[in-house]
Amino acid sequence: MQIFRTGADTVAKVLLASCGAAPILLVGIAYSIMSSPYATGQDVTRNQPIPFSHEHHVGGLGLDCRYCHTSVEKARFAGLPPTETCMTCHSQLWTNASMLAPVRSSLARNKPIAWQRVNKLPDYVYFDHSVHVTNGVGCTTCHGAVDQMPLMRQAAPLTMQWCIDCHRAPEKALRPREEVFDTKWAAPNNQEELGRELVAKYHIHVDHLTDCSVCHR
């Protein structure tokens, strides 16, 4: 007497295979979500109290990054410009523009403008701007073509894997120090050869760049 229908073995095998594949599939889905812009914030444009345009100020007017981000060469943080920096120009130009009302209010009330952070790293990650800048990592390497951004967005995923890829092969990203703040700089055809020369010139110890303590202290 036949207890199970024809094909029962096939159904059982599919169910067993599904039980084994389900955890792998779930891990894959979770990894895809965590590495997607939904989780990393890549390409997300933040709402700011003032629609400051890097495209206009950097690409159009040619302002150097260090004019606003004054501590980028000597501190962990690049820094945000005080209202007085904005008013250096805007006390003479576009003085009554409605979009600049928050700037005038900030100056009158002596209260900093509440800018929204665009590029975010977890609190447990140690990152030092000065170390990267003084060792030949250009602003656009991490922040993208800011001179083409009407509103600032996070250009890179800033994930651990993204950082490690660069730390394992820094020669792919390094440029001469005098080119660090040049938003138009493009890697030459012999980039890796040039990069290896800069690694030696800047005394970068590649063997230790992937040590846990470099980024987690």
Buried (B, 14 or more C-beta within 10 A) or exposed (E): EEEEEEEEEEEEEEEEEEEEEEEEEEEEEEEEEEBEEEEBBBEEEBEBBBEBBBBBBBBEEEBEBBBBBBBBBEEEEBBBBBBEEBBEEBEEEEEEEEEBEBBBEBBEEEEEBEBEEBBBEEEEEEBEBBEBBBBBBBBBBBBBBBBEBEBBBBBBBBBEEBBEEBBEBBBBBBBBBEEBBBBEBEBEEEBBEBBBBBBEEEEBEBEEBEEEEBBEE
